[in-house]
């Protein structure tokens, strides 16, 4: 049985999950952003496995993917910079002449991914760039960790989890170089619903997500 989720249902679920940031005394960041768009798989697509819950990785290869130019809304304080506007975000591109990509491995219910992003200001108040990355993360020290192969971050990730952690920065720093020393930590929720197929492969999906930074 294949479970399909409409875009409206996905957005409603994410809205219920999202945590609105509040500003603790002396915090450098109390920032929230959200957006939605379409993910396009570049390497042939993710397996549309059935039954999805019981299925394993279904593939041994990592897929590079793109969400095109995703428009997000941001509001709050990010590393002491006021933000109240819209940003256009890329999940692949280059910063300072050095390329970056985003990777996913697995299937629709059992996956590992790392988003890297470069966001540029479209309108409103805020820094010219907001860059960063996030991965689906396992918070248990005893659970198995695995990295998405081909990604410079050895980020611990957990299969099939629609909660993510990573780092933001208000500068045009290369996403691969952002960490706790130059970025502020963030927590995200997000998910995707398959929207395009090539045989048994998912080639595109509707995506929605929201991230909060509070430090």
C-alpha positions in Angstrom: 0.0 0.0 0.0 1.4 3.4 -0.9 0.6 6.3 1.4 0.1 9.6 -0.3 0.0 13.0 1.5 -1.5 16.1 -0.1 0.5 19.3 0.0 -2.3 20.9 2.2 -2.1 18.0 4.6 1.7 18.2 4.7 1.8 21.9 5.3 -0.9 21.6 8.1 1.1 18.9 9.8 4.3 20.9 9.7 2.6 24.0 10.9 1.4 22.0 14.0 5.0 20.7 14.6 6.8 24.0 14.1 8.2 25.7 17.2 8.0 29.5 17.2 11.3 31.0 18.5 11.3 33.1 21.7 14.2 35.3 22.7 15.9 34.4 26.0 17.9 37.1 27.7 21.2 37.8 26.0 20.5 35.5 23.1 22.4 36.1 19.9 19.7 34.3 17.8 16.0 33.9 18.1 15.1 33.2 14.5 12.5 31.3 12.5 12.1 30.6 8.8 9.8 28.4 6.7 9.2 27.6 3.1 7.9 25.0 0.6 8.7 23.9 -2.9 9.6 20.9 -5.1 12.6 18.7 -4.7 14.0 17.2 -7.9 16.2 14.2 -7.7 19.3 14.4 -10.0 20.6 10.8 -9.8 17.7 8.8 -11.1 15.3 9.1 -8.1 14.5 7.4 -4.8 13.0 4.0 -4.8 9.2 3.9 -4.3 9.4 0.8 -2.2 6.4 -1.2 -0.9 5.7 -1.8 1.9 7.6 1.4 2.7 7.7 0.9 6.5 9.4 -2.6 6.3 11.7 -1.8 3.4 15.4 -1.3 3.7 17.7 1.2 1.9 16.6 -0.1 -1.5 19.7 1.4 -3.1 23.4 1.6 -2.5 23.9 5.0 -4.2 23.6 8.6 -3.0 21.5 11.0 -5.0 22.3 14.6 -5.5 19.1 16.7 -5.4 17.9 20.2 -5.9 14.9 22.2 -4.6 15.6 24.9 -7.3 15.2 28.4 -6.0 13.1 28.0 -2.8 11.6 31.2 -1.4 11.5 31.2 2.4 10.2 33.7 5.0 12.4 34.6 7.9 11.8 36.6 11.1 13.7 37.3 14.3 17.2 37.9 15.4 20.1 35.9 13.7 23.6 36.4 15.2 22.5 39.9 16.4 21.1 40.8 13.0 17.4 41.7 12.6 15.6 39.6 10.0 12.1 40.3 8.7 11.8 39.4 5.0 12.0 36.9 2.2 15.0 34.9 1.0 15.8 32.8 -2.1 17.6 29.7 -1.2 19.6 27.2 -3.3 20.5 23.6 -2.2 23.4 23.5 -4.7 25.7 26.1 -6.2 29.0 27.7 -5.3 30.4 30.1 -2.7 33.7 31.8 -3.5 34.1 29.6 -6.6 33.8 26.4 -4.6 30.8 24.2 -5.3 28.4 22.6 -2.9 25.6 20.0 -3.3 22.9 18.3 -1.2 22.6 14.5 -0.8 20.0 11.9 -0.1 20.2 8.1 0.2 17.4 5.6 0.8 13.7 5.7 0.1 10.7 7.8 1.1 10.4 6.3 4.6 14.0 5.2 5.2 16.4 7.9 4.2 19.5 9.9 5.1 20.0 13.4 3.8 22.0 16.6 4.2 20.7 19.9 2.9 23.3 22.6 2.2 22.0 26.0 1.4 22.8 29.5 0.4 20.0 32.1 0.8 20.1 35.6 -0.6 17.9 38.5 0.5 14.9 39.1 -1.8 13.0 41.8 0.2 12.6 43.2 3.7 15.1 43.6 6.5 18.1 41.3 7.0 21.6 40.4 6.0 22.5 39.9 2.3 23.1 36.2 2.9 21.9 33.5 5.3 23.9 30.2 4.7 23.9 26.9 6.5 23.1 23.2 6.4 21.0 20.6 8.2 20.8 16.8 8.4 18.3 14.4 9.9 19.9 13.7 13.2 19.8 10.9 15.8 19.8 12.3 19.4 20.7 8.9 21.0 24.3 8.3 21.8 23.7 4.5 21.6 21.9 4.4 18.2 23.8 3.7 15.0 25.1 6.7 13.1 25.8 7.0 9.4 27.0 9.8 7.2 25.6 10.5 3.7 28.5 9.4 1.5 30.2 12.0 -0.6 29.3 14.9 1.8 32.2 16.6 3.6 30.4 16.8 6.9 30.6 13.5 8.9 27.2 14.5 10.3 25.4 11.8 12.3 22.1 11.1 10.7 19.2 8.7 11.3 17.1 7.1 8.6 13.6 8.2 7.9 13.3 11.0 10.5 11.6 14.3 9.5 13.4 16.3 12.2 16.8 17.9 11.5 19.6 19.9 13.1 22.4 22.0 11.7 23.8 25.6 11.7 22.9 29.0 10.3 25.2 32.0 9.7 24.4 35.5 8.6 27.4 35.6 6.3 28.2 34.2 2.8 30.3 31.4 4.3 30.6 28.1 2.3 28.0 25.7 3.8 30.6 22.9 4.2 32.6 25.3 6.5 29.8 26.3 8.9 29.9 24.7 12.3 29.5 25.6 16.0 32.5 27.9 15.9 31.0 30.3 13.3 27.3 29.5 13.1 24.3 29.2 15.5 22.6 25.9 16.0 19.1 25.3 14.6 16.4 22.7 14.8 14.0 22.0 11.9 11.0 20.0 11.0 10.1 19.1 7.4 8.8 16.4 5.1 8.2 15.5 1.5 5.3 13.9 -0.4 6.1 12.1 -3.7 4.8 14.0 -6.8 6.6 12.6 -9.8 7.6 9.0 -10.7 9.7 7.2 -13.4 8.6 3.6 -13.1 9.4 2.6 -9.5 11.6 5.7 -8.8 10.4 8.9 -7.1 11.8 11.7 -9.3 10.2 14.7 -7.5 8.4 15.5 -4.3 6.5 18.4 -2.7 8.6 19.7 0.2 7.8 21.9 3.2 9.9 22.8 6.2 10.5 25.2 9.1 13.7 25.9 11.1 14.3 27.7 14.4 17.6 29.0 15.8 17.7 30.1 19.5 21.1 30.7 21.1 
